Amino acid sequence: MDQSKIDRINTLYHKSKSVGLTEEEKDEQAALRKEYIETIRRNMRANLNNISIKEKDGTVTDLGKKYGGIKDTQS
């Protein structure tokens, strides 16, 4: 999501608190918020899928492969 959309979300929020929004603006705000949340979830999932844990026995557990459905690309 680019900065202009985030700025628009903030603008609509401030306008909603001061004078209120039209129905079109409410729809735009809802769509932008939905897109923002989807972007955050995608980024969070990507970060979590890149975590590896070194176990006490020295082995490494790749959480993306174990829980995230990431397949091993090495043959």
Buried (B, 14 or more C-beta within 10 A) or exposed (E): BEEEBEEBBEEBEEBEEEEEBEEEBEEBBEEBEEEBEEEEEEEEEEEEBEEEEEEEEEEEEBBBEEEBEEEEEEE
